[in-house]
């Protein structure tokens, strides 16, 4: 982990309890923000359960809480990656989600998007997104190779 990464992950861990206290509102606002800017993403969520926003924010919170021990999350992220693939989540949706999350965090906490806290949480969300994209790409590649081998 790079020193800049470490600084942000330390800030995430330090601020985790206070951010978690607002997680429900941040999660709901994230989806509201995301749907306002991307109709294609909104369509993916037509049949999702009402607690989906909480699932997203809980995953972000967990990632940021244990960011220095990724192995604790691998099983959960692998499961999420399979769900994303089955629901045709595209890699290009992640930056939209990250921006919506950061905006929701700042709106909820009434902080500037240029603050170090906002940047650290956006950074953490970005790292989580990168991990999911990597896992999803590996699953897709493995699936394609398996199909090719069977043919």
Number of C-alpha atoms within 10 A of each C-alpha: 7 6 8 9 15 13 11 20 22 17 16 24 17 13 16 17 13 10 18 17 10 14 23 18 18 27 24 20 21 26 21 16 19 22 18 12 12 13 10 10 18 14 10 13 14 8 7 9 9 10 11 14 20 17 14 20 22 16 17 23 22 15 22 28 20 15 21 15 11 13 10 13 14 14 10 11 19 16 13 17 23 17 13 17 14 9 11 10 17 12 16 9 14 18 14 18 21 21 18 24 28 25 23 24 26 18 16 15 15 10 14 15 17 9 10 13 18 20 15 21 25 21 19 23 25 18 17 21 19 15 17 22 19 14 19 24 15 13 16 15 12 12 12 12 12 11 10 9 8 7 6
